[in-house]
Amino acid sequence: MSRQRAERQGRNGEAIAAWWLRLHGWGIVGQRVRTRRGEVDIIARRGSTLAFVEVKTRADAAGLGSAIDEYRLRRVIDAARSLLPRYGKGAEAIRIDVMLVQPWRLPVHLKNVWHG
């Protein structure tokens, strides 16, 4: 897949994930927030819970199964740590979530995937 097509697919997946989160009562407070340590696709808040959300979009279920690994998750965790002072005020629960997006399927929201 070309780099441009992959970028477009990723952006579409992030838009779908943001829509899904909003439908479930989350407010989106940041999208594609970059740091020196990495990028967080979506930062969402619902009540006193703050979620740093990694979105993975793949054309098929097999691709989604291998879309998130320890390396990618570590980059999100490092970025979230550096963004916490900016976005974490008033948050009582802070977590790392993953959204898996596949065309013509409902998104899968994996909650609190990291415990550290």
N, CA, C and O atoms as a GROMACS GRO file, in nm:
protein
  464
    1MET      N    1   0.084  -0.117   0.000
    1MET     CA    2   0.000   0.000   0.000
    1MET      C    3   0.090   0.124   0.000
    1MET      O    4   0.192   0.128   0.069
    2SER      N    5   0.052   0.224  -0.077
    2SER     CA    6   0.132   0.346  -0.083
    2SER      C    7   0.125   0.422   0.049
    2SER      O    8   0.030   0.406   0.126
    3ARG      N    9   0.225   0.502   0.074
    3ARG     CA   10   0.232   0.581   0.197
    3ARG      C   11   0.112   0.675   0.208
    3ARG      O   12   0.054   0.690   0.316
    4GLN      N   13   0.075   0.739   0.097
    4GLN     CA   14  -0.039   0.831   0.098
    4GLN      C   15  -0.169   0.759   0.128
    4GLN      O   16  -0.253   0.809   0.204
    5ARG      N   17  -0.185   0.644   0.069
    5ARG     CA   18  -0.307   0.566   0.093
    5ARG      C   19  -0.314   0.519   0.238
    5ARG      O   20  -0.420   0.524   0.300
    6ALA      N   21  -0.202   0.475   0.293
    6ALA     CA   22  -0.197   0.432   0.432
    6ALA      C   23  -0.228   0.549   0.525
    6ALA      O   24  -0.299   0.534   0.624
    7GLU      N   25  -0.175   0.667   0.493
    7GLU     CA   26  -0.202   0.787   0.572
    7GLU      C   27  -0.351   0.821   0.569
    7GLU      O   28  -0.411   0.852   0.673
    8ARG      N   29  -0.410   0.816   0.454
    8ARG     CA   30  -0.554   0.844   0.438
    8ARG      C   31  -0.638   0.742   0.516
    8ARG      O   32  -0.734   0.778   0.583
    9GLN      N   33  -0.601   0.614   0.506
    9GLN     CA   34  -0.672   0.510   0.578
    9GLN      C   35  -0.660   0.533   0.729
    9GLN      O   36  -0.758   0.515   0.802
   10GLY      N   37  -0.543   0.572   0.775
   10GLY     CA   38  -0.524   0.599   0.917
   10GLY      C   39  -0.607   0.715   0.965
   10GLY      O   40  -0.668   0.708   1.072
   11ARG      N   41  -0.611   0.822   0.888
   11ARG     CA   42  -0.692   0.939   0.925
   11ARG      C   43  -0.841   0.904   0.928
   11ARG      O   44  -0.914   0.947   1.017
   12ASN      N   45  -0.885   0.827   0.830
   12ASN     CA   46  -1.026   0.785   0.828
   12ASN      C   47  -1.057   0.700   0.952
   12ASN      O   48  -1.162   0.718   1.014
   13GLY      N   49  -0.967   0.610   0.988
   13GLY     CA   50  -0.987   0.528   1.106
   13GLY      C   51  -0.993   0.611   1.232
   13GLY      O   52  -1.073   0.583   1.322
   14GLU      N   53  -0.909   0.713   1.241
   14GLU     CA   54  -0.911   0.801   1.358
   14GLU      C   55  -1.041   0.879   1.366
   14GLU      O   56  -1.094   0.900   1.475
   15ALA      N   57  -1.093   0.922   1.252
   15ALA     CA   58  -1.221   0.994   1.250
   15ALA      C   59  -1.334   0.902   1.297
   15ALA      O   60  -1.421   0.944   1.373
   16ILE      N   61  -1.332   0.777   1.251
   16ILE     CA   62  -1.434   0.680   1.294
   16ILE      C   63  -1.422   0.653   1.443
   16ILE      O   64  -1.523   0.647   1.513
   17ALA      N   65  -1.301   0.637   1.491
   17ALA     CA   66  -1.279   0.612   1.634
   17ALA      C   67  -1.327   0.730   1.719
   17ALA      O   68  -1.389   0.709   1.823
   18ALA      N   69  -1.299   0.853   1.676
   18ALA     CA   70  -1.345   0.971   1.749
   18ALA      C   71  -1.497   0.976   1.751
   18ALA      O   72  -1.557   1.007   1.854
   19TRP      N   73  -1.558   0.947   1.640
   19TRP     CA   74  -1.705   0.943   1.631
   19TRP      C   75  -1.760   0.839   1.729
   19TRP      O   76  -1.855   0.867   1.802
   20TRP      N   77  -1.701   0.721   1.730
   20TRP     CA   78  -1.745   0.613   1.819
   20TRP      C   79  -1.733   0.655   1.966
   20TRP      O   80  -1.824   0.631   2.046
   21LEU      N   81  -1.621   0.716   1.999
   21LEU     CA   82  -1.602   0.761   2.137
   21LEU      C   83  -1.706   0.866   2.176
   21LEU      O   84  -1.762   0.861   2.285
   22ARG      N   85  -1.732   0.962   2.087
   22ARG     CA   86  -1.832   1.064   2.115
   22ARG      C   87  -1.970   1.001   2.138
   22ARG      O   88  -2.044   1.042   2.227
   23LEU      N   89  -2.003   0.902   2.057
   23LEU     CA   90  -2.132   0.833   2.074
   23LEU      C   91  -2.143   0.764   2.210
   23LEU      O   92  -2.253   0.741   2.259
   24HIS      N   93  -2.029   0.732   2.270
   24HIS     CA   94  -2.026   0.666   2.399
   24HIS      C   95  -1.994   0.762   2.513
   24HIS      O   96  -1.950   0.720   2.620
   25GLY      N   97  -2.016   0.890   2.489
   25GLY     CA   98  -2.007   0.989   2.596
   25GLY      C   99  -1.872   1.051   2.622
   25GLY      O  100  -1.854   1.121   2.722
   26TRP      N  101  -1.776   1.027   2.534
   26TRP     CA  102  -1.642   1.084   2.552
   26TRP      C  103  -1.632   1.218   2.481
   26TRP      O  104  -1.691   1.236   2.374
   27GLY      N  105  -1.560   1.309   2.538
   27GLY     CA  106  -1.525   1.433   2.470
   27GLY      C  107  -1.384   1.420   2.417
   27GLY      O  108  -1.295   1.368   2.486
   28ILE      N  109  -1.362   1.467   2.297
   28ILE     CA  110  -1.230   1.460   2.236
   28ILE      C  111  -1.156   1.590   2.270
   28ILE      O  112  -1.200   1.698   2.231
   29VAL      N  113  -1.046   1.579   2.342
   29VAL     CA  114  -0.971   1.698   2.384
   29VAL      C  115  -0.842   1.715   2.304
   29VAL      O  116  -0.776   1.819   2.314
   30GLY      N  117  -0.805   1.615   2.226
   30GLY     CA  118  -0.687   1.627   2.142
   30GLY      C  119  -0.685   1.517   2.037
   30GLY      O  120  -0.728   1.405   2.063
   31GLN      N  121  -0.634   1.550   1.918
   31GLN     CA  122  -0.619   1.452   1.812
   31GLN      C  123  -0.483   1.471   1.747
   31GLN      O  124  -0.440   1.584   1.722
   32ARG      N  125  -0.416   1.360   1.721
   32ARG     CA  126  -0.284   1.360   1.658
   32ARG      C  127  -0.189   1.455   1.730
   32ARG      O  128  -0.128   1.543   1.669
   33VAL      N  129  -0.180   1.435   1.860
   33VAL     CA  130  -0.094   1.520   1.943
   33VAL      C  131   0.046   1.459   1.942
   33VAL      O  132   0.066   1.345   1.982
   34ARG      N  133   0.143   1.538   1.897
   34ARG     CA  134   0.280   1.489   1.882
   34ARG      C  135   0.369   1.541   1.993
   34ARG      O  136   0.355   1.654   2.041
   35THR      N  137   0.460   1.455   2.032
   35THR     CA  138   0.564   1.492   2.128
   35THR      C  139   0.697   1.441   2.072
   35THR      O  140   0.699   1.374   1.969
   36ARG      N  141   0.805   1.473   2.140
   36ARG     CA  142   0.935   1.418   2.096
   36ARG      C  143   0.939   1.268   2.116
   36ARG      O  144   1.017   1.199   2.050
   37ARG      N  145   0.857   1.216   2.205
   37ARG     CA  146   0.860   1.074   2.237
   37ARG      C  147   0.764   0.991   2.151
   37ARG      O  148   0.775   0.868   2.148
   38GLY      N  149   0.673   1.054   2.082
   38GLY     CA  150   0.577   0.981   2.001
   38GLY      C  151   0.451   1.062   1.980
   38GLY      O  152   0.448   1.182   2.007
   39GLU      N  153   0.349   0.997   1.933
   39GLU     CA  154   0.223   1.063   1.900
   39GLU      C  155   0.109   0.988   1.966
   39GLU      O  156   0.111   0.865   1.976
   40VAL      N  157   0.009   1.063   2.009
   40VAL     CA  158  -0.115   1.004   2.058
   40VAL      C  159  -0.223   1.038   1.957
   40VAL      O  160  -0.244   1.155   1.925
   41ASP      N  161  -0.293   0.936   1.907
   41ASP     CA  162  -0.394   0.959   1.805
   41ASP      C  163  -0.512   1.040   1.858
   41ASP      O  164  -0.555   1.137   1.796
   42ILE      N  165  -0.565   0.999   1.974
   42ILE     CA  166  -0.682   1.067   2.032
   42ILE      C  167  -0.661   1.077   2.182
   42ILE      O  168  -0.618   0.981   2.247
   43ILE      N  169  -0.692   1.193   2.237
   43ILE     CA  170  -0.699   1.210   2.382
   43ILE      C  171  -0.845   1.241   2.412
   43ILE      O  172  -0.901   1.338   2.361
   44ALA      N  173  -0.905   1.157   2.497
   44ALA     CA  174  -1.048   1.170   2.525
   44ALA      C  175  -1.073   1.176   2.675
   44ALA      O  176  -0.997   1.120   2.754
   45ARG      N  177  -1.180   1.246   2.712
   45ARG     CA  178  -1.216   1.258   2.853
   45ARG      C  179  -1.366   1.230   2.868
   45ARG      O  180  -1.449   1.277   2.790
   46ARG      N  181  -1.395   1.152   2.970
   46ARG     CA  182  -1.535   1.128   3.010
   46ARG      C  183  -1.538   1.138   3.162
   46ARG      O  184  -1.484   1.051   3.231
   47GLY      N  185  -1.601   1.243   3.213
   47GLY     CA  186  -1.601   1.264   3.357
   47GLY      C  187  -1.460   1.287   3.404
   47GLY      O  188  -1.388   1.372   3.352
   48SER      N  189  -1.419   1.210   3.503
   48SER     CA  190  -1.283   1.226   3.558
   48SER      C  191  -1.186   1.123   3.500
   48SER      O  192  -1.076   1.104   3.553
   49THR      N  193  -1.224   1.058   3.391
   49THR     CA  194  -1.137   0.960   3.325
   49THR      C  195  -1.076   1.021   3.199
   49THR      O  196  -1.146   1.078   3.116
   50LEU      N  197  -0.946   1.008   3.188
   50LEU     CA  198  -0.872   1.056   3.072
   50LEU      C  199  -0.813   0.935   3.002
   50LEU      O  200  -0.748   0.851   3.064
   51ALA      N  201  -0.837   0.926   2.871
   51ALA     CA  202  -0.785   0.813   2.794
   51ALA      C  203  -0.697   0.863   2.680
   51ALA      O  204  -0.736   0.951   2.603
   52PHE      N  205  -0.579   0.804   2.670
   52PHE     CA  206  -0.490   0.824   2.556
   52PHE      C  207  -0.515   0.705   2.465
   52PHE      O  208  -0.491   0.590   2.503
   53VAL      N  209  -0.564   0.733   2.344
   53VAL     CA  210  -0.615   0.627   2.258
   53VAL      C  211  -0.528   0.611   2.133
   53VAL      O  212  -0.507   0.707   2.058
   54GLU      N  213  -0.478   0.491   2.113
   54GLU     CA  214  -0.406   0.454   1.991
   54GLU      C  215  -0.508   0.390   1.897
   54GLU      O  216  -0.581   0.299   1.937
   55VAL      N  217  -0.513   0.437   1.774
   55VAL     CA  218  -0.608   0.386   1.675
   55VAL      C  219  -0.531   0.308   1.570
   55VAL      O  220  -0.433   0.356   1.514
   56LYS      N  221  -0.577   0.188   1.543
   56LYS     CA  222  -0.518   0.105   1.438
   56LYS      C  223  -0.627   0.069   1.338
   56LYS      O  224  -0.732   0.018   1.375
   57THR      N  225  -0.600   0.096   1.212
   57THR     CA  226  -0.695   0.069   1.104
   57THR      C  227  -0.631  -0.029   1.008
   57THR      O  228  -0.521  -0.007   0.959
   58ARG      N  229  -0.700  -0.136   0.981
   58ARG     CA  230  -0.651  -0.237   0.888
   58ARG      C  231  -0.768  -0.285   0.802
   58ARG      O  232  -0.884  -0.275   0.841
   59ALA      N  233  -0.735  -0.338   0.686
   59ALA     CA  234  -0.836  -0.383   0.591
   59ALA      C  235  -0.902  -0.515   0.633
   59ALA      O  236  -1.014  -0.544   0.591
   60ASP      N  237  -0.832  -0.594   0.715
   60ASP     CA  238  -0.890  -0.724   0.753
   60ASP      C  239  -0.857  -0.756   0.899
   60ASP      O  240  -0.770  -0.693   0.960
   61ALA      N  241  -0.926  -0.854   0.952
   61ALA     CA  242  -0.911  -0.893   1.092
   61ALA      C  243  -0.770  -0.944   1.121
   61ALA      O  244  -0.717  -0.920   1.230
   62ALA      N  245  -0.709  -1.013   1.027
   62ALA     CA  246  -0.575  -1.066   1.049
   62ALA      C  247  -0.476  -0.951   1.068
   62ALA      O  248  -0.388  -0.959   1.153
   63GLY      N  249  -0.491  -0.845   0.992
   63GLY     CA  250  -0.405  -0.729   1.007
   63GLY      C  251  -0.424  -0.659   1.140
   63GLY      O  252  -0.329  -0.609   1.199
   64LEU      N  253  -0.549  -0.655   1.188
   64LEU     CA  254  -0.576  -0.593   1.317
   64LEU      C  255  -0.515  -0.671   1.431
   64LEU      O  256  -0.471  -0.614   1.531
   65GLY      N  257  -0.511  -0.802   1.416
   65GLY     CA  258  -0.457  -0.887   1.522
   65GLY      C  259  -0.311  -0.858   1.553
   65GLY      O  260  -0.266  -0.878   1.666
   66SER      N  261  -0.238  -0.810   1.454
   66SER     CA  262  -0.096  -0.782   1.475
   66SER      C  263  -0.064  -0.632   1.470
   66SER      O  264   0.052  -0.594   1.462
   67ALA      N  265  -0.167  -0.549   1.473
   67ALA     CA  266  -0.147  -0.404   1.456
   67ALA      C  267  -0.083  -0.337   1.576
   67ALA      O  268  -0.011  -0.239   1.561
   68ILE      N  269  -0.107  -0.388   1.693
   68ILE     CA  270  -0.051  -0.326   1.814
   68ILE      C  271   0.045  -0.424   1.879
   68ILE      O  272   0.011  -0.540   1.903
   69ASP      N  273   0.164  -0.376   1.908
   69ASP     CA  274   0.263  -0.459   1.972
   69ASP      C  275   0.329  -0.380   2.084
   69ASP      O  276   0.296  -0.263   2.107
   70GLU      N  277   0.422  -0.442   2.153
   70GLU     CA  278   0.488  -0.380   2.269
   70GLU      C  279   0.558  -0.250   2.230
   70GLU      O  280   0.552  -0.151   2.304
   71TYR      N  281   0.625  -0.248   2.116
   71TYR     CA  282   0.698  -0.129   2.072
   71TYR      C  283   0.602  -0.012   2.049
   71TYR      O  284   0.626   0.098   2.099
   72ARG      N  285   0.495  -0.035   1.974
   72ARG     CA  286   0.400   0.072   1.944
   72ARG      C  287   0.330   0.121   2.071
   72ARG      O  288   0.309   0.241   2.089
   73LEU      N  289   0.296   0.028   2.156
   73LEU     CA  290   0.230   0.064   2.282
   73LEU      C  291   0.324   0.147   2.370
   73LEU      O  292   0.281   0.243   2.433
   74ARG      N  293   0.450   0.111   2.374
   74ARG     CA  294   0.548   0.184   2.453
   74ARG      C  295   0.560   0.329   2.406
   74ARG      O  296   0.572   0.420   2.488
   75ARG      N  297   0.556   0.352   2.275
   75ARG     CA  298   0.562   0.489   2.222
   75ARG      C  299   0.442   0.572   2.267
   75ARG      O  300   0.457   0.690   2.301
   76VAL      N  301   0.324   0.511   2.267
   76VAL     CA  302   0.204   0.583   2.313
   76VAL      C  303   0.217   0.614   2.462
   76VAL      O  304   0.183   0.724   2.506
   77ILE      N  305   0.264   0.518   2.539
   77ILE     CA  306   0.280   0.537   2.684
   77ILE      C  307   0.379   0.651   2.711
   77ILE      O  308   0.352   0.737   2.795
   78ASP      N  309   0.490   0.653   2.641
   78ASP     CA  310   0.589   0.758   2.660
   78ASP      C  311   0.532   0.895   2.622
   78ASP      O  312   0.554   0.994   2.692
   79ALA      N  313   0.460   0.900   2.511
   79ALA     CA  314   0.397   1.027   2.470
   79ALA      C  315   0.292   1.070   2.572
   79ALA      O  316   0.285   1.188   2.606
   80ALA      N  317   0.212   0.976   2.620
   80ALA     CA  318   0.109   1.009   2.720
   80ALA      C  319   0.171   1.065   2.846
   80ALA      O  320   0.119   1.161   2.903
   81ARG      N  321   0.280   1.008   2.890
   81ARG     CA  322   0.348   1.059   3.010
   81ARG      C  323   0.392   1.204   2.991
   81ARG      O  324   0.380   1.285   3.083
   82SER      N  325   0.441   1.237   2.874
   82SER     CA  326   0.485   1.374   2.852
   82SER      C  327   0.367   1.470   2.835
   82SER      O  328   0.382   1.591   2.857
   83LEU      N  329   0.251   1.420   2.796
   83LEU     CA  330   0.132   1.504   2.778
   83LEU      C  331   0.047   1.517   2.903
   83LEU      O  332  -0.042   1.601   2.910
   84LEU      N  333   0.074   1.434   3.001
   84LEU     CA  334  -0.008   1.432   3.122
   84LEU      C  335  -0.018   1.568   3.192
   84LEU      O  336  -0.128   1.606   3.234
   85PRO      N  337   0.091   1.643   3.208
   85PRO     CA  338   0.077   1.773   3.274
   85PRO      C  339  -0.019   1.868   3.199
   85PRO      O  340  -0.087   1.950   3.261
   86ARG      N  341  -0.024   1.855   3.069
   86ARG     CA  342  -0.109   1.943   2.986
   86ARG      C  343  -0.255   1.901   2.986
   86ARG      O  344  -0.343   1.987   2.988
   87TYR      N  345  -0.283   1.771   2.985
   87TYR     CA  346  -0.420   1.722   2.970
   87TYR      C  347  -0.477   1.655   3.096
   87TYR      O  348  -0.597   1.630   3.102
   88GLY      N  349  -0.394   1.628   3.194
   88GLY     CA  350  -0.436   1.545   3.307
   88GLY      C  351  -0.500   1.616   3.424
   88GLY      O  352  -0.539   1.550   3.520
   89LYS      N  353  -0.513   1.747   3.420
   89LYS     CA  354  -0.570   1.820   3.533
   89LYS      C  355  -0.711   1.772   3.564
   89LYS      O  356  -0.798   1.769   3.476
   90GLY      N  357  -0.733   1.734   3.689
   90GLY     CA  358  -0.865   1.690   3.734
   90GLY      C  359  -0.899   1.546   3.701
   90GLY      O  360  -1.006   1.498   3.738
   91ALA      N  361  -0.809   1.476   3.634
   91ALA     CA  362  -0.836   1.336   3.599
   91ALA      C  363  -0.804   1.247   3.719
   91ALA      O  364  -0.696   1.255   3.777
   92GLU      N  365  -0.898   1.164   3.755
   92GLU     CA  366  -0.878   1.068   3.864
   92GLU      C  367  -0.833   0.932   3.811
   92GLU      O  368  -0.764   0.858   3.880
   93ALA      N  369  -0.873   0.901   3.690
   93ALA     CA  370  -0.833   0.775   3.626
   93ALA      C  371  -0.770   0.810   3.491
   93ALA      O  372  -0.828   0.884   3.412
   94ILE      N  373  -0.653   0.755   3.468
   94ILE     CA  374  -0.582   0.779   3.343
   94ILE      C  375  -0.549   0.643   3.284
   94ILE      O  376  -0.497   0.555   3.353
   95ARG      N  377  -0.580   0.627   3.156
   95ARG     CA  378  -0.558   0.495   3.097
   95ARG      C  379  -0.514   0.506   2.951
   95ARG      O  380  -0.528   0.611   2.887
   96ILE      N  381  -0.462   0.396   2.902
   96ILE     CA  382  -0.424   0.380   2.763
   96ILE      C  383  -0.525   0.284   2.700
   96ILE      O  384  -0.541   0.171   2.746
   97ASP      N  385  -0.592   0.330   2.594
   97ASP     CA  386  -0.688   0.248   2.522
   97ASP      C  387  -0.640   0.227   2.379
   97ASP      O  388  -0.555   0.300   2.329
   98VAL      N  389  -0.696   0.126   2.315
   98VAL     CA  390  -0.668   0.099   2.173
   98VAL      C  391  -0.802   0.084   2.103
   98VAL      O  392  -0.892   0.016   2.153
   99MET      N  393  -0.815   0.148   1.989
   99MET     CA  394  -0.933   0.132   1.905
   99MET      C  395  -0.889   0.062   1.777
   99MET      O  396  -0.797   0.107   1.709
  100LEU      N  397  -0.956  -0.049   1.745
  100LEU     CA  398  -0.928  -0.124   1.623
  100LEU      C  399  -1.041  -0.098   1.524
  100LEU      O  400  -1.158  -0.123   1.553
  101VAL      N  401  -1.004  -0.048   1.406
  101VAL     CA  402  -1.102  -0.008   1.306
  101VAL      C  403  -1.079  -0.089   1.179
  101VAL      O  404  -0.968  -0.098   1.128
  102GLN      N  405  -1.188  -0.148   1.130
  102GLN     CA  406  -1.185  -0.227   1.007
  102GLN      C  407  -1.304  -0.183   0.923
  102GLN      O  408  -1.413  -0.165   0.978
  103PRO      N  409  -1.288  -0.166   0.792
  103PRO     CA  410  -1.400  -0.124   0.708
  103PRO      C  411  -1.521  -0.216   0.724
  103PRO      O  412  -1.509  -0.338   0.728
  104TRP      N  413  -1.637  -0.154   0.731
  104TRP     CA  414  -1.766  -0.222   0.736
  104TRP      C  415  -1.787  -0.306   0.862
  104TRP      O  416  -1.870  -0.397   0.864
  105ARG      N  417  -1.713  -0.275   0.966
  105ARG     CA  418  -1.729  -0.340   1.096
  105ARG      C  419  -1.736  -0.232   1.203
  105ARG      O  420  -1.683  -0.122   1.184
  106LEU      N  421  -1.801  -0.263   1.313
  106LEU     CA  422  -1.801  -0.169   1.425
  106LEU      C  423  -1.661  -0.165   1.486
  106LEU      O  424  -1.594  -0.267   1.493
  107PRO      N  425  -1.618  -0.048   1.529
  107PRO     CA  426  -1.486  -0.040   1.593
  107PRO      C  427  -1.483  -0.124   1.720
  107PRO      O  428  -1.585  -0.142   1.787
  108VAL      N  429  -1.366  -0.173   1.753
  108VAL     CA  430  -1.345  -0.248   1.877
  108VAL      C  431  -1.263  -0.159   1.970
  108VAL      O  432  -1.154  -0.113   1.935
  109HIS      N  433  -1.319  -0.134   2.090
  109HIS     CA  434  -1.254  -0.046   2.186
  109HIS      C  435  -1.194  -0.132   2.297
  109HIS      O  436  -1.267  -0.190   2.378
  110LEU      N  437  -1.062  -0.142   2.300
  110LEU     CA  438  -0.991  -0.215   2.404
  110LEU      C  439  -0.954  -0.114   2.513
  110LEU      O  440  -0.875  -0.022   2.490
  111LYS      N  441  -1.010  -0.133   2.628
  111LYS     CA  442  -0.995  -0.035   2.736
  111LYS      C  443  -0.883  -0.073   2.831
  111LYS      O  444  -0.865  -0.190   2.865
  112ASN      N  445  -0.808   0.029   2.872
  112ASN     CA  446  -0.706   0.014   2.974
  112ASN      C  447  -0.610  -0.101   2.944
  112ASN      O  448  -0.596  -0.195   3.023
  113VAL      N  449  -0.544  -0.093   2.829
  113VAL     CA  450  -0.460  -0.204   2.782
  113VAL      C  451  -0.324  -0.209   2.849
  113VAL      O  452  -0.250  -0.306   2.834
  114TRP      N  453  -0.289  -0.105   2.923
  114TRP     CA  454  -0.157  -0.102   2.988
  114TRP      C  455  -0.175  -0.077   3.136
  114TRP      O  456  -0.251   0.011   3.176
  115HIS      N  457  -0.104  -0.153   3.215
  115HIS     CA  458  -0.106  -0.138   3.361
  115HIS      C  459   0.037  -0.124   3.408
  115HIS      O  460   0.110  -0.223   3.414
  116GLY      N  461   0.077  -0.004   3.442
  116GLY     CA  462   0.215   0.014   3.480
  116GLY      C  463   0.233   0.109   3.586
  116GLY      O  464   0.346   0.133   3.628
   0.00000   0.00000   0.00000
